[in-house]
Amino acid sequence: MKKTTPLYALVAVLALMAGGAAAWWRTSPVPASAQAADMPPKLWDASFKDVDGKPHPLKNWQGKPLVVNFWATWCQPCKEEMPEFEASSKAAAGKANFVGIAIDDPKAVRDFVQKLGVDYPILVGEQDALDLMKAEGDRVGVLPFTIIYDKDGKKVVVQVGRLTRDKLDAYLAPLLKS
């Protein structure tokens, strides 16, 4: 029995190291400059339906800074940041657009959004939304995932993991001045 103890200890240490590395990577913002500059703006070609089934092309929100947040009702960090996104959305009303893309069941999303009182547009995606997340910088599909674009449609922030209101507002401040 003692001979297997070092093996278990090694496995435990490796699991802790992997978990720590994943946590660090998950919460680290990816600079927009790290994104491929030559990639076509796939986001602007995408369209998703709202909870009532009405399609909304994302290009409809061009012309102002845009915050796109991928989330799910079962994602705890998503639930924590939604009220903060709502507050930032109201503070930036008329100067920036916010769009949430839920990777979830439309009924669950509708119920959640009504309960929480989210006023900015919420769309629902499935595999297409996951594919878009990967194309936009979320290499492994971690939720929440937020992208911020300037008024010209240029990607300026890519955030994998939870985004606080203070950090979101700090990212938006220079975009709202121009």
Summary of the structure (lengths in Angstrom):
residues: 178
radius of gyration: 18.3
end to end distance: 67.5
largest distance: 67.5
contacts: 508
relative contact order: 0.19
helix: 47%
strand: 21%
